[in-house]
Amino acid sequence: MKNKINKKETIIHGIFLILGLITIASVLLISVYLVLTGIPAIKEIGFFDFLFGKEWEPTVSEPKFGILPFILTSVYGTIGAVLLGTPIGFFTAVYLAKLASPQIKKIVSMAISLLAGIPSVVYGLVGMLVLVPAIREIFKISDGTSLLSAIIVLSVMVLPSIIKISFTALEAVPKEYEEGSLALGATPLETYLRVSVPAAKSGIAAAIILGVGRAIGEAMAVIMVSGNVANMPSLFRSVRFLTTAVSSEMSYATSGSLHKQALFSIALVLFVFIMLINVILHSFFKRQKEG
């Protein structure tokens, strides 16, 4: 009997190991492919001209392949979305985990799950039909497709990830922590914010990191509300993100051309950018946790 159990465990462990190796191999293959396809264009264009050039004109007689506007737009858009979405998502998670009644918790949780399942194109469509005209009317500008529109749409899109993971982390905090705090005379609100939240810090940090990844990797919704124009970023100006640059031009770029290769280089920059952000955030939150 024990031999049968051991064989089953060995088989299951082997399956898990194979699946894990497949995941690692997939990441490595993507990394190698992006490096092999992206480096040649960067060499031909020039490292500094490519990363710090301010003009993107791939179809003119003397093409220019500067992606600094795309990089800055992606940075500003991601930071804006996270700064706007994180407080809302965090306090919603605290409310649901510690203060909401079971009925409200059930209704709001269902709404959050529904929000997470909405396709990106629907977010973009609603933003294009509702948000863009509203921004145009409120701020009296000629065109509402702008960085501000993209930030608002992205902030809504990151909410489900931040809320659900933070909620799960807060729910996992042992009740003894809160009971001990209340026994020492702390109010419920003080207990939740000064005991429960610090205890769930690692889960909340993971939620923020996932939110950053969702914001910086989004393309479809952003392309519909940002204007998709290669301008230097400004809050009320049409802009283009790294993701939208690749998705909007890949279809008509000639195969084997420098234009096509430059788009793969943009994908490589985006990949490296996301990796660096994840490493920096993980290191920051790890130091905070150790501190």
BADOTOR-603829 format. One record per residue (C-alpha): x, y, z. Coordinates in Angstrom, 1 decimal, always signed. Example, Ala and Ser with C-alpha at 12.3 -4.5 7.8 and 13.67 -1.06 7.14 Angstrom:
2
(atom (+12.3,-4.5,+7.8))
(atom (+13.7,-1.1,+7.1))
***
This chain:
291
(atom (+0.0,+0.0,+0.0))
(atom (+2.8,+2.4,+0.9))
(atom (+4.6,+1.6,-2.3))
(atom (+1.5,+2.5,-4.3))
(atom (+1.2,+5.8,-2.5))
(atom (+4.9,+6.5,-3.0))
(atom (+4.6,+5.8,-6.7))
(atom (+1.6,+8.1,-7.0))
(atom (+3.5,+10.9,-5.2))
(atom (+6.5,+10.3,-7.4))
(atom (+4.4,+10.6,-10.5))
(atom (+2.6,+13.7,-9.3))
(atom (+5.9,+15.3,-8.3))
(atom (+7.3,+14.4,-11.8))
(atom (+4.3,+16.1,-13.5))
(atom (+4.6,+19.2,-11.4))
(atom (+8.4,+19.3,-12.2))
(atom (+7.7,+19.0,-15.9))
(atom (+5.1,+21.7,-15.9))
(atom (+7.5,+24.0,-14.0))
(atom (+10.3,+23.3,-16.4))
(atom (+7.9,+24.1,-19.3))
(atom (+7.1,+27.4,-17.8))
(atom (+10.7,+28.3,-17.3))
(atom (+11.6,+27.1,-20.8))
(atom (+8.8,+29.3,-22.3))
(atom (+10.1,+32.4,-20.5))
(atom (+13.7,+31.6,-21.7))
(atom (+12.6,+31.0,-25.3))
(atom (+10.6,+34.3,-25.3))
(atom (+13.6,+36.1,-23.8))
(atom (+16.1,+34.6,-26.3))
(atom (+13.8,+35.3,-29.3))
(atom (+13.3,+39.0,-28.3))
(atom (+17.0,+39.5,-27.8))
(atom (+17.9,+37.9,-31.2))
(atom (+15.2,+39.9,-33.1))
(atom (+15.6,+43.1,-31.2))
(atom (+19.3,+43.7,-30.9))
(atom (+20.1,+44.0,-34.7))
(atom (+17.8,+47.0,-35.2))
(atom (+19.2,+48.7,-32.0))
(atom (+22.7,+48.3,-33.4))
(atom (+21.8,+49.7,-36.8))
(atom (+19.8,+52.6,-35.5))
(atom (+22.2,+53.3,-32.6))
(atom (+21.5,+52.7,-28.9))
(atom (+21.2,+56.3,-27.9))
(atom (+19.3,+57.4,-31.0))
(atom (+16.8,+54.6,-30.5))
(atom (+16.2,+55.0,-26.7))
(atom (+16.6,+58.8,-26.4))
(atom (+15.4,+59.9,-29.9))
(atom (+12.3,+62.1,-29.7))
(atom (+10.9,+61.4,-33.2))
(atom (+9.3,+58.2,-34.6))
(atom (+8.9,+58.5,-38.4))
(atom (+9.5,+55.0,-39.9))
(atom (+7.9,+55.6,-43.3))
(atom (+9.5,+58.9,-44.4))
(atom (+12.5,+59.0,-46.9))
(atom (+14.9,+59.4,-44.0))
(atom (+13.2,+57.3,-41.3))
(atom (+13.7,+58.1,-37.6))
(atom (+13.3,+55.6,-34.8))
(atom (+13.3,+57.4,-31.5))
(atom (+11.2,+55.8,-28.8))
(atom (+11.7,+58.2,-25.9))
(atom (+8.1,+59.5,-26.2))
(atom (+6.8,+55.9,-25.9))
(atom (+9.0,+55.1,-22.9))
(atom (+8.0,+58.3,-21.0))
(atom (+4.3,+57.8,-21.8))
(atom (+4.4,+54.2,-20.6))
(atom (+6.2,+55.3,-17.4))
(atom (+3.8,+58.2,-16.7))
(atom (+0.7,+56.2,-17.6))
(atom (+1.7,+53.3,-15.3))
(atom (+2.7,+55.5,-12.4))
(atom (-0.5,+57.5,-12.8))
(atom (-2.7,+54.4,-12.9))
(atom (-1.1,+52.8,-9.9))
(atom (-1.2,+56.0,-7.8))
(atom (-4.9,+56.4,-8.7))
(atom (-5.9,+52.8,-8.5))
(atom (-3.9,+51.6,-5.5))
(atom (-5.6,+53.7,-2.7))
(atom (-9.0,+52.9,-4.1))
(atom (-8.2,+49.1,-4.4))
(atom (-6.5,+49.0,-1.0))
(atom (-9.2,+50.7,+1.0))
(atom (-11.9,+48.6,-0.8))
(atom (-10.1,+45.5,+0.2))
(atom (-9.8,+46.6,+3.8))
(atom (-13.5,+47.4,+3.8))
(atom (-14.6,+44.1,+2.3))
(atom (-12.3,+42.0,+4.5))
(atom (-12.9,+43.7,+7.9))
(atom (-15.9,+46.0,+7.8))
(atom (-18.5,+44.9,+5.2))
(atom (-21.5,+42.8,+6.1))
(atom (-21.7,+39.4,+4.4))
(atom (-24.4,+40.6,+2.0))
(atom (-22.4,+43.6,+0.9))
(atom (-19.2,+41.5,+0.7))
(atom (-20.9,+39.0,-1.6))
(atom (-22.4,+41.6,-3.9))
(atom (-19.2,+43.7,-4.2))
(atom (-17.0,+40.5,-4.7))
(atom (-19.3,+39.5,-7.5))
(atom (-18.9,+43.0,-9.1))
(atom (-15.2,+42.8,-8.8))
(atom (-15.0,+39.4,-10.4))
(atom (-17.2,+40.7,-13.2))
(atom (-14.9,+43.7,-13.6))
(atom (-11.9,+41.4,-13.9))
(atom (-13.6,+39.3,-16.6))
(atom (-14.5,+42.3,-18.9))
(atom (-12.4,+42.2,-22.1))
(atom (-9.9,+45.0,-22.6))
(atom (-11.7,+46.2,-25.8))
(atom (-14.9,+46.8,-23.7))
(atom (-12.9,+49.1,-21.4))
(atom (-11.6,+50.9,-24.4))
(atom (-15.0,+51.2,-26.0))
(atom (-16.6,+52.6,-22.8))
(atom (-13.7,+55.0,-22.4))
(atom (-13.9,+56.1,-26.0))
(atom (-17.7,+56.7,-25.8))
(atom (-18.0,+58.1,-22.3))
(atom (-14.7,+59.2,-20.8))
(atom (-13.1,+60.9,-23.8))
(atom (-16.1,+63.2,-24.5))
(atom (-16.4,+64.0,-20.8))
(atom (-12.7,+65.0,-20.5))
(atom (-13.1,+67.1,-23.7))
(atom (-16.1,+68.9,-22.2))
(atom (-14.8,+69.3,-18.6))
(atom (-11.3,+70.7,-19.6))
(atom (-12.5,+72.5,-22.7))
(atom (-9.9,+70.9,-25.0))
(atom (-10.2,+70.0,-28.7))
(atom (-9.7,+66.3,-28.3))
(atom (-10.3,+64.1,-25.2))
(atom (-8.0,+61.3,-26.3))
(atom (-5.1,+61.9,-24.1))
(atom (-2.7,+60.5,-21.4))
(atom (-5.3,+61.4,-18.8))
(atom (-7.9,+59.2,-20.4))
(atom (-5.5,+56.3,-20.6))
(atom (-4.5,+56.8,-16.9))
(atom (-8.1,+56.7,-15.8))
(atom (-8.9,+53.6,-17.9))
(atom (-5.8,+51.8,-16.6))
(atom (-6.6,+52.7,-13.0))
(atom (-10.0,+51.0,-13.4))
(atom (-8.4,+48.0,-15.0))
(atom (-5.9,+47.4,-12.2))
(atom (-8.6,+47.5,-9.5))
(atom (-9.7,+43.9,-9.6))
(atom (-6.1,+42.5,-9.2))
(atom (-5.3,+44.9,-6.3))
(atom (-8.6,+44.3,-4.5))
(atom (-8.9,+40.5,-4.9))
(atom (-5.3,+39.8,-3.9))
(atom (-5.2,+42.3,-1.0))
(atom (-8.6,+41.0,+0.2))
(atom (-7.2,+37.4,+0.2))
(atom (-4.1,+38.5,+2.1))
(atom (-6.1,+40.4,+4.7))
(atom (-8.5,+37.5,+5.2))
(atom (-5.5,+35.2,+5.9))
(atom (-4.3,+37.3,+8.8))
(atom (-4.8,+35.2,+12.0))
(atom (-7.7,+36.4,+14.2))
(atom (-5.4,+36.2,+17.2))
(atom (-3.5,+39.2,+16.0))
(atom (-6.6,+41.3,+15.9))
(atom (-8.0,+39.9,+19.2))
(atom (-4.7,+40.7,+21.0))
(atom (-4.8,+44.3,+19.6))
(atom (-8.4,+44.8,+20.7))
(atom (-7.6,+43.4,+24.1))
(atom (-4.9,+46.0,+24.6))
(atom (-7.4,+48.8,+24.0))
(atom (-7.0,+49.6,+20.3))
(atom (-10.0,+50.5,+18.3))
(atom (-11.2,+48.2,+15.5))
(atom (-10.0,+50.8,+12.9))
(atom (-6.6,+51.1,+14.5))
(atom (-6.4,+47.3,+14.7))
(atom (-7.2,+46.8,+11.0))
(atom (-4.7,+49.5,+9.8))
(atom (-1.9,+49.0,+12.2))
(atom (-2.0,+45.2,+12.8))
(atom (-3.9,+43.5,+10.0))
(atom (-2.5,+45.6,+7.1))
(atom (+1.2,+45.2,+8.2))
(atom (+0.6,+41.5,+8.7))
(atom (-0.7,+41.2,+5.1))
(atom (+2.0,+43.5,+3.7))
(atom (+3.5,+40.8,+1.4))
(atom (+0.2,+40.0,-0.2))
(atom (-0.7,+43.6,-0.7))
(atom (+2.8,+44.2,-2.3))
(atom (+2.1,+41.3,-4.7))
(atom (-1.2,+42.9,-5.6))
(atom (+0.5,+46.2,-6.4))
(atom (+3.2,+44.5,-8.5))
(atom (+0.5,+42.6,-10.5))
(atom (-1.3,+45.9,-10.9))
(atom (+1.8,+47.5,-12.3))
(atom (+2.2,+44.6,-14.8))
(atom (-1.4,+44.9,-15.9))
(atom (-1.1,+48.6,-16.5))
(atom (+2.2,+48.6,-18.4))
(atom (+1.3,+45.6,-20.5))
(atom (-2.2,+46.8,-21.6))
(atom (-2.6,+47.7,-25.3))
(atom (-6.1,+47.4,-26.7))
(atom (-7.9,+49.7,-24.2))
(atom (-5.1,+52.2,-24.2))
(atom (-5.0,+52.5,-28.0))
(atom (-8.7,+53.5,-28.1))
(atom (-8.5,+56.3,-25.6))
(atom (-4.9,+57.7,-25.9))
(atom (-5.0,+58.9,-29.5))
(atom (-2.0,+56.8,-30.5))
(atom (+0.1,+59.7,-31.7))
(atom (+3.9,+59.7,-31.2))
(atom (+4.0,+62.9,-29.1))
(atom (+6.1,+63.7,-26.0))
(atom (+3.8,+62.9,-23.1))
(atom (+1.5,+65.6,-21.8))
(atom (-1.7,+65.1,-19.7))
(atom (-4.1,+66.5,-22.2))
(atom (-2.3,+65.5,-25.4))
(atom (-2.6,+62.4,-27.6))
(atom (+0.2,+60.0,-26.9))
(atom (+1.4,+56.5,-27.8))
(atom (+2.5,+53.8,-25.4))
(atom (+5.2,+51.1,-26.0))
(atom (+2.5,+48.4,-26.3))
(atom (+0.4,+50.4,-28.7))
(atom (+3.3,+51.3,-30.9))
(atom (+3.9,+47.6,-31.5))
(atom (+0.3,+46.5,-31.8))
(atom (-0.7,+49.4,-34.2))
(atom (+2.3,+49.1,-36.6))
(atom (+3.2,+45.5,-36.7))
(atom (+0.4,+44.7,-39.2))
(atom (+1.7,+47.0,-42.0))
(atom (+5.5,+47.0,-41.3))
(atom (+7.3,+45.2,-44.2))
(atom (+8.7,+41.9,-43.3))
(atom (+12.5,+42.1,-43.0))
(atom (+12.6,+45.9,-43.0))
(atom (+14.3,+48.0,-40.4))
(atom (+10.8,+49.2,-39.4))
(atom (+9.7,+45.7,-38.5))
(atom (+13.0,+45.0,-36.7))
(atom (+12.6,+48.2,-34.7))
(atom (+9.1,+47.1,-33.5))
(atom (+10.7,+43.9,-32.1))
(atom (+13.3,+46.1,-30.5))
(atom (+10.4,+48.1,-28.8))
(atom (+9.1,+44.7,-27.6))
(atom (+12.5,+43.9,-26.2))
(atom (+12.7,+47.3,-24.4))
(atom (+9.2,+46.7,-22.9))
(atom (+10.2,+43.2,-21.8))
(atom (+13.3,+44.5,-20.1))
(atom (+11.4,+47.4,-18.6))
(atom (+8.8,+45.1,-17.0))
(atom (+11.5,+42.8,-15.7))
(atom (+13.4,+45.8,-14.1))
(atom (+10.2,+47.1,-12.5))
(atom (+9.4,+43.7,-11.0))
(atom (+12.9,+43.3,-9.6))
(atom (+12.9,+46.9,-8.2))
(atom (+9.5,+46.5,-6.6))
(atom (+10.3,+43.0,-5.2))
(atom (+13.5,+44.3,-3.7))
(atom (+11.8,+47.4,-2.2))
(atom (+9.0,+45.4,-0.6))
(atom (+11.4,+42.8,+0.6))
(atom (+13.5,+45.5,+2.4))
(atom (+10.4,+47.0,+3.8))
(atom (+9.3,+43.6,+5.2))
(atom (+12.7,+42.9,+6.7))
(atom (+12.8,+46.4,+8.2))
***
